[in-house]
Amino acid sequence: MRKRIKWIAEFFSIGLSHEDLFNLMKTNFALMQHHKYSLTELENMMPWEREVYVTLLVQYLEEEKEKQKQRG
């Protein structure tokens, strides 16, 4: 079972390797500073899980920005 989980993690790591180290660190910093994630939480996420959370967060921030535009 552990071997299978390791294989799955490697598979997704390779599949999402388009994110370079600088972008990874920059995103981690923003998530920790502005959205109160811990580094441990971020490091324990599966790559696809992280991608989903970041995508949802970006979508949320865009919606909030649009709401502010409409108000002001």
MDTraj code that builds the backbone (N, CA, C; nanometers):
import mdtraj as md
import numpy as np

residues = "MET ARG LYS ARG ILE LYS TRP ILE ALA GLU PHE PHE SER ILE GLY LEU SER HIS GLU ASP LEU PHE ASN LEU MET LYS THR ASN PHE ALA LEU MET GLN HIS HIS LYS TYR SER LEU THR GLU LEU GLU ASN MET MET PRO TRP GLU ARG GLU VAL TYR VAL THR LEU LEU VAL GLN TYR LEU GLU GLU GLU LYS GLU LYS GLN LYS GLN ARG GLY".split()
xyz = np.array([
    [0.0834, -0.1200, 0.0000],
    [0.0000, 0.0000, 0.0000],
    [0.0875, 0.1260, 0.0000],
    [0.1887, 0.1292, 0.0871],
    [0.2782, 0.2444, 0.0934],
    [0.3513, 0.2654, -0.0382],
    [0.3896, 0.1564, -0.0995],
    [0.4602, 0.1644, -0.2269],
    [0.3696, 0.2269, -0.3326],
    [0.2431, 0.1895, -0.3311],
    [0.1462, 0.2432, -0.4272],
    [0.1277, 0.3934, -0.4068],
    [0.1177, 0.4344, -0.2816],
    [0.1007, 0.5770, -0.2515],
    [0.2226, 0.6550, -0.2990],
    [0.3410, 0.6009, -0.2753],
    [0.4634, 0.6679, -0.3212],
    [0.4627, 0.6804, -0.4732],
    [0.4203, 0.5739, -0.5423],
    [0.4149, 0.5772, -0.6881],
    [0.3181, 0.6847, -0.7357],
    [0.2024, 0.6937, -0.6734],
    [0.1018, 0.7932, -0.7112],
    [0.1575, 0.9344, -0.6900],
    [0.2238, 0.9571, -0.5765],
    [0.2823, 1.0883, -0.5490],
    [0.3873, 1.1236, -0.6538],
    [0.4718, 1.0281, -0.6911],
    [0.5728, 1.0531, -0.7941],
    [0.5080, 1.0836, -0.9282],
    [0.4037, 1.0092, -0.9606],
    [0.3332, 1.0300, -1.0869],
    [0.2813, 1.1732, -1.0969],
    [0.2139, 1.2207, -0.9916],
    [0.1591, 1.3561, -0.9944],
    [0.2682, 1.4617, -0.9856],
    [0.3776, 1.4320, -0.9164],
    [0.4893, 1.5263, -0.9106],
    [0.5460, 1.5490, -1.0499],
    [0.5613, 1.4425, -1.1248],
    [0.6116, 1.4540, -1.2614],
    [0.5094, 1.5276, -1.3475],
    [0.3842, 1.4951, -1.3306],
    [0.2786, 1.5570, -1.4100],
    [0.2642, 1.7060, -1.3859],
    [0.3007, 1.7508, -1.2663],
    [0.2869, 1.8926, -1.2333],
    [0.4233, 1.9605, -1.2201],
    [0.5228, 1.9066, -1.2857],
    [0.6587, 1.9597, -1.2717],
    [0.6787, 2.0905, -1.3475],
    [0.5739, 2.1414, -1.4122],
    [0.5853, 2.2679, -1.4838],
    [0.6053, 2.3857, -1.3888],
    [0.5746, 2.3663, -1.2619],
    [0.5937, 2.4740, -1.1649],
    [0.7393, 2.4708, -1.1189],
    [0.8120, 2.5784, -1.1448],
    [0.9529, 2.5792, -1.1058],
    [0.9674, 2.6140, -0.9571],
    [1.0876, 2.5978, -0.9071],
    [1.1144, 2.6162, -0.7649],
    [1.0811, 2.7571, -0.7175],
    [1.1142, 2.8579, -0.7965],
    [1.0846, 2.9957, -0.7565],
    [0.9342, 3.0169, -0.7403],
    [0.8562, 2.9708, -0.8372],
    [0.7103, 2.9865, -0.8282],
    [0.6531, 2.9106, -0.7099],
    [0.7081, 2.7916, -0.6833],
    [0.6633, 2.7133, -0.5683],
    [0.6855, 2.7910, -0.4388],
    [0.8046, 2.8457, -0.4236],
    [0.8375, 2.9200, -0.3015],
    [0.7577, 3.0502, -0.2920],
    [0.7409, 3.1167, -0.4033],
    [0.6635, 3.2417, -0.4064],
    [0.5173, 3.2150, -0.3670],
    [0.4612, 3.1098, -0.4209],
    [0.3230, 3.0731, -0.3884],
    [0.3113, 3.0314, -0.2427],
    [0.4071, 2.9502, -0.1948],
    [0.4059, 2.9103, -0.0533],
    [0.4098, 3.0330, 0.0368],
    [0.4976, 3.1277, 0.0045],
    [0.5096, 3.2492, 0.0843],
    [0.3768, 3.3249, 0.0892],
    [0.3153, 3.3415, -0.0261],
    [0.1871, 3.4136, -0.0313],
    [0.0795, 3.3398, 0.0480],
    [0.0737, 3.2094, 0.0345],
    [-0.0264, 3.1317, 0.1071],
    [-0.0036, 3.1387, 0.2577],
    [0.1223, 3.1410, 0.2998],
    [0.1518, 3.1489, 0.4431],
    [0.1256, 3.2896, 0.4976],
    [0.1673, 3.3918, 0.4248],
    [0.1558, 3.5294, 0.4740],
    [0.0142, 3.5845, 0.4682],
    [-0.0547, 3.5553, 0.3594],
    [-0.1845, 3.6193, 0.3366],
    [-0.3052, 3.5299, 0.3666],
    [-0.2834, 3.3995, 0.3698],
    [-0.3972, 3.3090, 0.3852],
    [-0.3793, 3.2099, 0.4987],
    [-0.2752, 3.2280, 0.5767],
    [-0.2519, 3.1572, 0.7035],
    [-0.2356, 3.0053, 0.6911],
    [-0.1870, 2.9576, 0.5765],
    [-0.1479, 2.8177, 0.5673],
    [-0.0139, 2.8027, 0.6372],
    [0.0122, 2.6852, 0.6934],
    [0.1454, 2.6593, 0.7483],
    [0.2284, 2.5887, 0.6415],
    [0.3602, 2.5996, 0.6533],
    [0.4478, 2.5328, 0.5582],
    [0.4265, 2.3819, 0.5637],
    [0.4019, 2.3296, 0.6820],
    [0.3761, 2.1863, 0.6968],
    [0.2514, 2.1453, 0.6197],
    [0.1452, 2.2241, 0.6301],
    [0.0228, 2.1944, 0.5554],
    [0.0503, 2.1921, 0.4056],
    [0.1243, 2.2907, 0.3591],
    [0.1532, 2.3007, 0.2157],
    [0.2402, 2.1854, 0.1681],
    [0.3401, 2.1504, 0.2466],
    [0.4297, 2.0424, 0.2067],
    [0.3629, 1.9059, 0.2114],
    [0.2606, 1.8910, 0.2956],
    [0.1919, 1.7623, 0.3064],
    [0.0823, 1.7423, 0.2020],
    [0.0533, 1.8463, 0.1248],
    [-0.0479, 1.8332, 0.0205],
    [0.0068, 1.7540, -0.0972],
    [-0.0808, 1.6769, -0.1585],
    [-0.0460, 1.6122, -0.2849],
    [-0.0394, 1.7237, -0.3895],
    [0.0462, 1.7107, -0.4901],
    [0.0578, 1.8183, -0.5905],
    [-0.0763, 1.8566, -0.6540],
    [-0.1597, 1.7586, -0.6859],
    [-0.2890, 1.7902, -0.7477],
    [-0.3802, 1.8607, -0.6491],
    [-0.3709, 1.8255, -0.5209],
    [-0.4532, 1.8881, -0.4176],
    [-0.4140, 2.0364, -0.4035],
    [-0.2863, 2.0625, -0.4029],
    [-0.2360, 2.1990, -0.3950],
    [-0.2834, 2.2806, -0.5148],
    [-0.2761, 2.2199, -0.6314],
    [-0.3189, 2.2869, -0.7548],
    [-0.4671, 2.3257, -0.7463],
    [-0.5493, 2.2372, -0.6927],
    [-0.6923, 2.2651, -0.6782],
    [-0.7139, 2.3809, -0.5813],
    [-0.6494, 2.3781, -0.4652],
    [-0.6666, 2.4857, -0.3669],
    [-0.6197, 2.6203, -0.4205],
    [-0.5069, 2.6215, -0.4885],
    [-0.4567, 2.7473, -0.5436],
    [-0.5516, 2.7996, -0.6508],
    [-0.6017, 2.7116, -0.7356],
    [-0.6962, 2.7519, -0.8401],
    [-0.8235, 2.8093, -0.7785],
    [-0.8768, 2.7437, -0.6767],
    [-0.9971, 2.7937, -0.6100],
    [-0.9713, 2.9274, -0.5412],
    [-0.8555, 2.9430, -0.4816],
    [-0.8216, 3.0685, -0.4158],
    [-0.8107, 3.1830, -0.5168],
    [-0.7460, 3.1584, -0.6274],
    [-0.7337, 3.2610, -0.7323],
    [-0.8725, 3.2995, -0.7835],
    [-0.9570, 3.2005, -0.8054],
    [-1.0935, 3.2269, -0.8515],
    [-1.1690, 3.3126, -0.7492],
    [-1.1565, 3.2790, -0.6218],
    [-1.2224, 3.3553, -0.5156],
    [-1.1734, 3.5006, -0.5135],
    [-1.0409, 3.5177, -0.5228],
    [-0.9853, 3.6535, -0.5197],
    [-1.0304, 3.7355, -0.6396],
    [-1.0403, 3.6743, -0.7558],
    [-1.0896, 3.7448, -0.8743],
    [-1.2354, 3.7866, -0.8571],
    [-1.3158, 3.6987, -0.7987],
    [-1.4567, 3.7320, -0.7741],
    [-1.4687, 3.8478, -0.6750],
    [-1.3876, 3.8467, -0.5714],
    [-1.3896, 3.9556, -0.4730],
    [-1.3465, 4.0871, -0.5358],
    [-1.2466, 4.0826, -0.6209],
    [-1.2003, 4.2022, -0.6901],
    [-1.3109, 4.2592, -0.7793],
    [-1.3804, 4.1717, -0.8482],
    [-1.4910, 4.2133, -0.9348],
    [-1.6042, 4.2760, -0.8525],
    [-1.6346, 4.2182, -0.7372],
    [-1.7383, 4.2749, -0.6497],
    [-1.6995, 4.4147, -0.6029],
    [-1.5719, 4.4329, -0.5684],
    [-1.5254, 4.5655, -0.5257],
    [-1.5366, 4.6675, -0.6379],
    [-1.5062, 4.6255, -0.7598],
    [-1.5180, 4.7143, -0.8758],
    [-1.6622, 4.7616, -0.8911],
    [-1.7559, 4.6671, -0.8775],
    [-1.8965, 4.7004, -0.8940],
    [-1.9458, 4.7939, -0.7850],
    [-1.8929, 4.7796, -0.6639],
    [-1.9332, 4.8652, -0.5517],
    [-1.8755, 5.0061, -0.5611],
    [-1.7532, 5.0138, -0.6150],
    [-1.6860, 5.1430, -0.6055],
    [-1.6627, 5.2049, -0.7365],
])
top = md.Topology()
chain = top.add_chain()
for i, resn in enumerate(residues, 1):
    res = top.add_residue(resn, chain, resSeq=i)
    for name in ("N", "CA", "C"):
        top.add_atom(name, md.element.get_by_symbol(name[0]), res)
traj = md.Trajectory(xyz[None], top)
